[in-house]
Structure formats: structure tokens, C-alpha cells
Amino acid sequence: MATDSSTPNPLYWLTKTAVLSIDPGKQTGIALGIYGDYGYELLKVWQIADGLQGFIGWWKETGHKVIVYREWAYMKPVVVVCEKFVLRSNQFVADTEPLLIEGALTALHDGDIVWQLRSDKSLVDDKILKDHGLWHTGKQVGWKDARDTNDAIIHALAYLKKNKHIPTLQKYWGEE
């Protein structure tokens, strides 16, 4: 059976693990990538509006398909990485929408979730995304900016960096 270049050989997926990374909020950024022998590869991004309701709608329409059915039959299970909301003392009223999304994710996802702090994003500079073609603009995601989408990608890379995934370290930072 012939396949075109957009349909990788199914054996390719045997060595890959998917990571679904989430930056929750009134605008929720979501990124789906894979990693394995060649380092992190971004497959798809979403910028979800309308806070909790938008996230639940996305999950029912798309998220559960990514997690349960996996768009690629041979892909290993999906690692879910999500930013954990931490209330900090400051001079303004904090937006607690991420807490609602965290609760929904916990209820909807029948598996482990890797919670990361907001500060983990400091492990990955925006320049890494820009230098490697991962940076998104608002026009690409249908919003005024793509900060939440880019932060979701950063969460995936921070997760792999913290776990010392050598191919990703080499690909993006030239490190071992």
C-alpha cells in the first residue's frame, strides 16, 4: 500500500510518545507533540476561548479523541502536562479560571497528569520556539496573540528538559 509524505509509516510511531500540554485560562493554549529518538516534534496546536466552557467543549469534541483513540493507532499512550495554578499575593484580583479547568481535566482525563508550575516556563525561552519554527502568531490561532498556545508548547519542552530527554536537549539546546 502506497502512502504519501503526510502519512508516515506506522512503524515510525512505535518509538514515539505523545505529549498533550495545556496552559489553562480564559484563553487555553493546547499543544500536541511527540517525542522519541529524534526529539520533540510539534503536531498540532489549539487556542481555546471561553475558559472552562470552551475547554470542556474542546475536550468532548477533540481532547478525548487525542487521549483515548489516539489519531495514530500505533502511538504510545499520551502524557498530559498542565500548568498548575498557584495563587500569589499581588495587588490585583487573580483570574482563577485555570482552577476550574484543572478540575475539569482531572475529572475528564482517566489517567495521570503531570502538573507544572508557571515558573517551569522559565526553562524555555521564547527564542527557542522562534529559532525552531514552533512560534505561533495570533493570526495562526485566530486570536489577537498566541501567547497561550506558545506557553503550551513551552510546557511540553520544559517537561522534556526537566526529564532530561536527550534527543530534545540536543535538538533544541545542543546539550546532552
C-alpha positions in Angstrom: 0.0 0.0 0.0 1.5 3.3 -1.0 1.5 6.3 1.4 2.1 9.9 0.7 4.5 12.0 2.7 1.8 13.2 5.0 1.1 9.7 6.2 4.2 8.4 8.0 5.0 4.7 8.1 3.1 3.2 11.0 6.3 1.7 12.4 7.5 5.3 12.9 5.0 5.8 15.7 6.2 2.7 17.6 9.2 4.7 19.0 7.2 7.9 19.8 5.3 9.0 22.9 2.7 11.8 22.6 2.6 14.8 25.0 -0.5 16.9 25.3 0.4 20.1 27.1 -2.1 22.6 28.4 -1.8 26.2 29.5 -5.2 26.8 31.1 -7.1 30.1 31.4 -9.8 32.2 29.9 -7.8 31.5 26.7 -6.4 28.0 27.0 -3.4 27.0 24.9 -3.0 23.3 24.0 -0.2 21.6 22.1 0.1 18.1 20.9 3.6 16.8 20.1 5.6 13.6 20.0 9.0 12.7 21.3 11.3 9.8 20.9 14.6 9.2 19.1 14.6 12.5 17.3 13.4 14.9 20.0 10.2 16.8 20.4 8.1 17.4 17.3 5.0 19.6 17.3 2.0 18.1 15.6 -1.0 20.4 16.3 -2.0 23.4 18.5 -5.3 24.8 19.7 -6.2 28.1 21.2 -9.4 27.7 23.1 -11.6 30.7 24.1 -14.3 30.9 26.8 -12.4 29.4 29.7 -14.0 26.3 31.3 -16.9 26.0 28.9 -14.5 26.3 25.9 -12.2 23.7 27.4 -15.0 21.2 28.1 -16.3 21.7 24.6 -12.9 21.1 23.1 -12.4 18.0 25.3 -15.7 16.5 24.2 -15.0 17.2 20.5 -11.3 16.7 20.3 -9.4 16.0 23.5 -10.8 12.6 24.3 -10.0 11.5 20.8 -6.4 12.5 21.2 -6.2 10.7 24.6 -8.4 7.7 24.1 -8.4 6.8 20.4 -5.1 8.5 19.5 -5.1 9.8 16.0 -2.3 7.4 15.2 -3.1 3.8 16.0 0.5 2.9 16.8 1.3 5.8 19.1 2.2 5.0 22.7 0.0 6.5 25.5 -0.3 10.2 25.8 1.5 12.1 28.6 -0.7 15.0 29.8 1.2 18.1 31.1 -0.7 21.0 32.5 0.3 24.2 34.3 -0.8 24.2 37.9 -2.5 27.4 39.2 -0.8 28.9 42.3 -2.4 31.9 43.9 0.2 34.5 44.6 -0.2 37.6 46.7 -0.4 40.6 44.5 -2.3 43.9 44.1 -5.0 42.7 41.7 -7.7 40.1 41.7 -6.3 36.9 40.3 -8.2 35.1 37.4 -9.0 31.7 38.9 -10.4 30.2 35.7 -7.3 27.8 35.5 -8.5 26.2 38.7 -11.8 25.3 37.1 -10.1 23.9 34.0 -7.7 21.9 36.3 -10.8 20.4 38.0 -12.4 19.5 34.7 -9.2 18.0 33.3 -8.9 15.9 36.5 -12.5 14.7 36.1 -12.4 14.1 32.3 -9.0 12.5 31.9 -8.8 9.0 33.2 -5.0 9.0 33.7 -2.1 10.7 35.3 -1.5 14.4 34.8 1.9 16.0 35.2 1.4 19.3 36.9 4.0 22.0 36.3 4.4 25.4 37.9 4.2 28.6 36.0 7.9 29.1 36.8 8.8 26.0 34.8 8.2 28.0 31.7 11.5 29.9 32.5 13.3 26.8 31.4 12.4 27.5 27.8 12.9 30.9 26.3 10.6 32.2 23.5 13.7 32.3 21.3 13.8 28.5 21.3 10.3 28.4 19.8 11.2 31.2 17.3 14.5 29.6 16.3 13.0 26.2 15.6 9.8 27.2 13.8 7.5 26.4 16.8 6.4 30.0 17.4 2.8 30.9 16.6 1.1 34.2 15.9 -2.4 35.3 16.7 -3.4 35.1 13.1 -2.4 31.4 13.1 -4.6 30.6 16.0 -7.5 33.0 15.3 -6.9 35.3 18.3 -5.1 38.6 19.0 -2.0 36.8 20.0 -0.9 33.2 20.5 0.7 33.6 24.0 -1.3 30.7 25.5 -0.5 28.4 22.6 3.2 29.2 22.8 3.1 28.7 26.5 1.6 25.2 26.0 4.5 24.4 23.7 6.9 25.7 26.3 5.3 23.5 28.9 6.0 20.4 26.7 9.6 21.4 26.1 10.1 22.2 29.8 8.7 18.8 30.8 11.2 17.1 28.4 14.0 19.3 29.6 13.3 18.6 33.3 13.2 14.9 32.4 16.5 15.1 30.6 15.2 13.8 27.3 18.5 13.7 25.4 17.2 13.9 21.8 15.1 17.0 22.7 18.0 18.6 24.6 20.3 18.0 21.6 17.7 19.3 19.1 16.8 22.5 20.9 19.7 23.4 23.1 22.6 21.4 21.6 23.1 19.7 25.0 23.4 16.2 26.3 
